[in-house]
Amino acid sequence: MSPAPLTIEERFSAALHATARSWRLALDARLKDLGIGQAGWMTIAMIAKSKEPPSQRELADLLGIEGPSVVSMLDRLERGGLVRREPSANDRRVKLAHLTDDGRALYARVRKEADAYRRSMLDGVPQETLLAAAELLESLRARIESGE
């Protein structure tokens, strides 16, 4: 007996999940020579992209992980000389994550590789299609985050 055909909504959901996973895994494979895994380079990227040094809590929210997981990751990155934590000037209980010079250099390599991968994957996709897909995903995320 063959499975029932997927609805368009089920097909979309499955494609979204599988594509996001495949994208992360492929990029992680391209970055394996950095000696740091996906969780590490994603953490470094989130710190680098933040306008201000994020708190550990903000970083956990950006990465979609629990606070203890981000603390453990920051411990590893700090031991590796890529990140340093400093108390916030406003609340000394809050620790802010900063990239070191080595962390910024690693992020530059991650960014270069990620940009090249993105260009290769999206080459030939019409700009209107990319814009429509980006707008759809952004609106879905906003609905999810608003609790709809």
SELOBA-206651 format. One record per residue: residue number from 1; residue in three letters; x, z, y of N, C-alpha, C in turn. Coordinates in steps of 0.02 Angstrom, whole numbers, always signed. Each point is the difference from the previous one (the first is absolute). Layout:
BEGIN
[NUM,ALA,[X,Z,Y],[X,Z,Y],[X,Z,Y]]
...
REM end
This chain:
BEGIN
[1,MET,[+42,+0,-59],[-42,+0,+59],[+44,+0,+62]]
[2,SER,[-12,-46,+45],[+41,-3,+60],[-29,+45,+54]]
[3,PRO,[+42,+25,+44],[-24,+45,+53],[-45,-38,+49]]
[4,ALA,[-44,+37,+32],[-44,-29,+50],[+43,-26,+58]]
[5,PRO,[-20,-55,+31],[+38,-25,+57],[-1,+50,+57]]
[6,LEU,[+55,+1,+38],[+5,+46,+57],[-43,-24,+57]]
[7,THR,[-29,+48,+36],[-33,-18,+63],[+55,-18,+50]]
[8,ILE,[-17,-32,+54],[+49,-18,+51],[+32,+63,+29]]
[9,GLU,[-40,+54,+7],[+26,+63,+25],[+51,+30,-48]]
[10,GLU,[-16,-2,-65],[+47,+25,-51],[+63,-42,-1]]
[11,ARG,[-8,-65,+5],[+58,-45,+1],[+44,+14,+60]]
[12,PHE,[-31,+10,+59],[+38,+16,+60],[+38,+65,-8]]
[13,SER,[-33,+52,-24],[+31,+65,-10],[+59,-4,-48]]
[14,ALA,[-10,-34,-56],[+54,-7,-49],[+59,-40,+29]]
[15,ALA,[-15,-52,+37],[+53,-41,+30],[+38,+40,+53]]
[16,LEU,[-36,+38,+40],[+32,+41,+52],[+48,+49,-32]]
[17,HIS,[-23,+37,-49],[+42,+50,-33],[+60,-31,-34]]
[18,ALA,[-12,-52,-39],[+55,-32,-38],[+51,-32,+46]]
[19,THR,[-23,-31,+54],[+45,-33,+46],[+43,+51,+37]]
[20,ALA,[-30,+54,+24],[+38,+52,+35],[+53,+29,-47]]
[21,ARG,[-18,+13,-61],[+48,+27,-49],[+56,-50,-14]]
[22,SER,[-18,-62,-12],[+50,-52,-14],[+47,-10,+59]]
[23,TRP,[-27,+1,+60],[+40,-9,+61],[+52,+56,+5]]
[24,ARG,[-22,+63,-9],[+46,+57,+4],[+53,-3,-54]]
[25,LEU,[-20,-17,-61],[+49,-4,-55],[+51,-56,+11]]
[26,ALA,[-22,-57,+24],[+46,-56,+13],[+49,+18,+56]]
[27,LEU,[-25,+31,+52],[+44,+20,+55],[+49,+54,-24]]
[28,ASP,[-25,+47,-40],[+43,+52,-27],[+56,-30,-42]]
[29,ALA,[-15,-52,-39],[+51,-33,-41],[+53,-32,+45]]
[30,ARG,[-21,-28,+56],[+48,-31,+47],[+44,+52,+33]]
[31,LEU,[-24,+62,+3],[+37,+53,+35],[+37,+47,-47]]
[32,LYS,[+1,-16,-65],[+29,+46,-49],[+74,+13,+12]]
[33,ASP,[+36,-48,+29],[+72,+10,+13],[+14,+51,+55]]
[34,LEU,[-51,+22,+35],[+10,+50,+52],[+11,+70,-29]]
[35,GLY,[-15,+9,-64],[+9,+65,-31],[-54,+49,+19]]
[36,ILE,[-56,-25,+23],[-56,+42,+20],[-64,-33,-23]]
[37,GLY,[-45,+39,-26],[-63,-27,-26],[-51,-12,+54]]
[38,GLN,[-57,-26,-23],[-55,-18,+45],[-22,+58,+44]]
[39,ALA,[-8,+58,-29],[-22,+58,+40],[+50,+15,+55]]
[40,GLY,[+64,-6,-14],[+51,+13,+49],[+1,-50,+57]]
[41,TRP,[+1,-65,-18],[+3,-49,+54],[-65,-2,+39]]
[42,MET,[-57,+15,-32],[-63,+2,+37],[+1,+58,+50]]
[43,THR,[+27,+57,-21],[+6,+58,+45],[+44,-17,+59]]
[44,ILE,[+57,-30,-13],[+46,-20,+53],[-35,-50,+47]]
[45,ALA,[-36,-47,-27],[-35,-50,+41],[-53,+33,+45]]
[46,MET,[-37,+48,-28],[-52,+34,+40],[+31,+40,+58]]
[47,ILE,[+57,+32,-14],[+34,+37,+54],[+24,-49,+53]]
[48,ALA,[+31,-55,-22],[+27,-50,+46],[-54,-31,+43]]
[49,LYS,[-59,-12,-28],[-53,-33,+36],[-39,+46,+47]]
[50,SER,[+9,+66,-8],[-36,+48,+42],[+29,+1,+71]]
[51,LYS,[-44,+2,+50],[+22,+1,+69],[+39,+64,+15]]
[52,GLU,[-23,+55,-28],[+33,+65,+6],[+16,+24,-69]]
[53,PRO,[+52,+42,-8],[+14,+27,-67],[-62,+35,-29]]
[54,PRO,[-21,-21,-59],[-61,+30,-29],[+14,+69,-29]]
[55,SER,[-53,+41,+1],[+4,+64,-36],[-5,-15,-74]]
[56,GLN,[+17,+48,-41],[-6,-9,-72],[-73,-14,-18]]
[57,ARG,[-47,+33,+32],[-72,-11,-13],[-20,-71,+20]]
[58,GLU,[+21,-22,+58],[-16,-68,+22],[+30,-52,-47]]
[59,LEU,[+60,+13,-23],[+33,-46,-46],[-38,-3,-66]]
[60,ALA,[-23,+57,-25],[-39,+2,-62],[-64,-42,+9]]
[61,ASP,[-33,+6,+58],[-60,-38,+13],[+15,-75,+3]]
[62,LEU,[+55,-19,+34],[+18,-70,+5],[+14,-31,-69]]
[63,LEU,[+31,+40,-43],[+18,-24,-67],[-57,+8,-50]]
[64,GLY,[-51,+38,+18],[-56,+11,-46],[+19,+44,-59]]
[65,ILE,[+44,+50,+13],[+21,+46,-53],[-10,+72,+23]]
[66,GLU,[+6,+45,-47],[-8,+71,+15],[+62,+28,+36]]
[67,GLY,[-10,+53,+38],[+53,+32,+37],[+61,+19,-42]]
[68,PRO,[-10,+34,-58],[+58,+18,-40],[+41,-60,-24]]
[69,SER,[-33,-56,-12],[+35,-61,-21],[+45,-26,+56]]
[70,VAL,[-25,+2,+61],[+41,-25,+56],[+58,+48,+13]]
[71,VAL,[-10,+64,-8],[+54,+49,+9],[+55,-14,-51]]
[72,SER,[-19,-11,-62],[+48,-15,-52],[+38,-64,+15]]
[73,MET,[-36,-51,+23],[+33,-64,+17],[+48,+10,+58]]
[74,LEU,[-21,+37,+51],[+43,+11,+57],[+62,+41,-20]]
[75,ASP,[-9,+47,-46],[+58,+37,-26],[+52,-48,-29]]
[76,ARG,[-23,-48,-41],[+45,-48,-31],[+33,-45,+52]]
[77,LEU,[-40,-24,+47],[+27,-44,+52],[+49,+37,+46]]
[78,GLU,[-14,+63,+11],[+44,+40,+42],[+67,+12,-37]]
[79,ARG,[-3,+15,-65],[+61,+8,-39],[+41,-65,-2]]
[80,GLY,[-35,-56,+2],[+33,-65,+1],[+26,-21,+68]]
[81,GLY,[-12,+41,+51],[+25,-15,+67],[-40,-52,+37]]
[82,LEU,[-62,-12,-22],[-41,-52,+31],[-50,+27,+51]]
[83,VAL,[-17,+64,-7],[-52,+31,+42],[+25,+70,+19]]
[84,ARG,[-22,+22,+58],[+10,+70,+18],[-67,+27,+26]]
[85,ARG,[-11,+64,-11],[-61,+32,+25],[+19,+49,+54]]
[86,GLU,[-40,+0,+53],[+12,+45,+56],[-66,+32,+19]]
[87,PRO,[+3,+63,+24],[-63,+31,+22],[-28,-35,+61]]
[88,SER,[-65,-2,+5],[-34,-29,+58],[+13,+45,+60]]
[89,ALA,[+8,-30,+59],[+8,+39,+61],[-63,+38,+17]]
[90,ASN,[-58,-25,-23],[-65,+31,+15],[-19,+55,-49]]
[91,ASP,[+22,-6,-61],[-18,+48,-53],[+56,+2,-50]]
[92,ARG,[+40,+52,+2],[+60,+4,-42],[-16,+3,-75]]
[93,ARG,[-63,+13,-17],[-20,-2,-71],[-5,-71,-26]]
[94,VAL,[-9,-47,+45],[-9,-71,-17],[+69,-33,-2]]
[95,LYS,[+14,-35,-55],[+63,-36,-7],[-13,-75,+12]]
[96,LEU,[+43,-30,+42],[-6,-71,+14],[+54,-38,-37]]
[97,ALA,[-17,-58,-27],[+47,-41,-39],[+33,-51,+46]]
[98,HIS,[+66,-2,-2],[+40,-47,+39],[+45,-39,-49]]
[99,LEU,[+11,-64,+14],[+48,-38,-39],[+70,+13,+27]]
[100,THR,[+48,+4,-44],[+70,+4,+20],[+24,-72,+12]]
[101,ASP,[+62,-7,+21],[+28,-68,+8],[-2,-37,-67]]
[102,ASP,[+17,+35,-54],[-3,-32,-66],[-72,-19,-18]]
[103,GLY,[-47,+42,+18],[-71,-15,-12],[-23,-61,+38]]
[104,ARG,[+22,-5,+63],[-19,-59,+41],[+32,-64,-29]]
[105,ALA,[+62,+6,-24],[+34,-58,-31],[-37,-21,-63]]
[106,LEU,[-21,+48,-40],[-38,-16,-61],[-66,-32,+18]]
[107,TYR,[-34,+26,+51],[-63,-30,+21],[+10,-72,+23]]
[108,ALA,[+55,-14,+34],[+13,-69,+22],[+5,-46,-61]]
[109,ARG,[+32,+23,-53],[+5,-40,-61],[-69,-9,-33]]
[110,VAL,[-39,+55,-2],[-67,-4,-29],[-42,-49,+41]]
[111,ARG,[+3,+5,+65],[-39,-43,+44],[+19,-74,-10]]
[112,LYS,[+64,-13,-4],[+24,-69,-9],[-27,-28,-65]]
[113,GLU,[+5,+38,-54],[-23,-23,-65],[-76,-7,-2]]
[114,ALA,[-36,+49,+30],[-73,-2,+1],[-25,-60,+42]]
[115,ASP,[+33,-13,+56],[-19,-57,+42],[+9,-65,-38]]
[116,ALA,[+56,-7,-35],[+14,-61,-38],[-52,-8,-56]]
[117,TYR,[-16,+54,-34],[-49,-3,-54],[-68,-20,+28]]
[118,ARG,[-20,+31,+55],[-65,-14,+31],[-4,-74,+19]]
[119,ARG,[+54,-25,+31],[+0,-71,+20],[-6,-45,-61]]
[120,SER,[+36,+15,-54],[-3,-43,-59],[-69,+2,-33]]
[121,MET,[-32,+57,-1],[-66,+5,-31],[-55,-32,+42]]
[122,LEU,[+7,+3,+65],[-53,-24,+44],[+12,-70,+26]]
[123,ASP,[+57,-30,-18],[+17,-67,+21],[-55,-49,-21]]
[124,GLY,[-25,-37,+47],[-51,-50,-16],[-72,+26,+4]]
[125,VAL,[-9,+65,+8],[-68,+27,+7],[-20,-9,+74]]
[126,PRO,[-55,-34,+12],[-20,-12,+69],[-9,+66,+39]]
[127,GLN,[+20,-1,+63],[-5,+59,+43],[-71,+27,+4]]
[128,GLU,[-50,-46,+1],[-70,+23,+3],[-19,+40,-62]]
[129,THR,[+26,-22,-57],[-13,+35,-63],[+31,+69,+1]]
[130,LEU,[+63,+4,+23],[+34,+65,+5],[-37,+46,+48]]
[131,LEU,[-20,-26,+57],[-36,+40,+49],[-66,+25,-28]]
[132,ALA,[-37,-42,-34],[-64,+20,-29],[+11,+54,-54]]
[133,ALA,[+50,-9,-42],[+15,+49,-52],[+21,+66,+31]]
[134,ALA,[+44,-2,+51],[+22,+61,+33],[-58,+37,+33]]
[135,GLU,[-44,-37,+33],[-57,+31,+33],[-47,+31,-51]]
[136,LEU,[-11,-33,-56],[-43,+28,-52],[+30,+65,-27]]
[137,LEU,[+64,-1,-17],[+32,+60,-28],[+1,+56,+51]]
[138,GLU,[+14,-15,+63],[+0,+51,+52],[-69,+31,+10]]
[139,SER,[-52,-41,-2],[-68,+26,+8],[-20,+42,-60]]
[140,LEU,[+20,-21,-61],[-15,+41,-59],[+35,+67,+4]]
[141,ARG,[+63,-1,+21],[+37,+64,+6],[-34,+45,+51]]
[142,ALA,[-21,-27,+56],[-34,+40,+52],[-64,+30,-28]]
[143,ARG,[-38,-38,-38],[-62,+26,-30],[+14,+55,-50]]
[144,ILE,[+52,-10,-41],[+19,+50,-49],[+20,+65,+35]]
[145,GLU,[+43,-7,+51],[+25,+59,+35],[-53,+36,+41]]
[146,SER,[-52,-37,+21],[-53,+32,+38],[-51,+34,-46]]
[147,GLY,[+7,-11,-65],[-44,+34,-48],[-65,-37,-14]]
[148,GLU,[-4,-63,+20],[-62,-38,-13],[-12,-10,-74]]
REM end
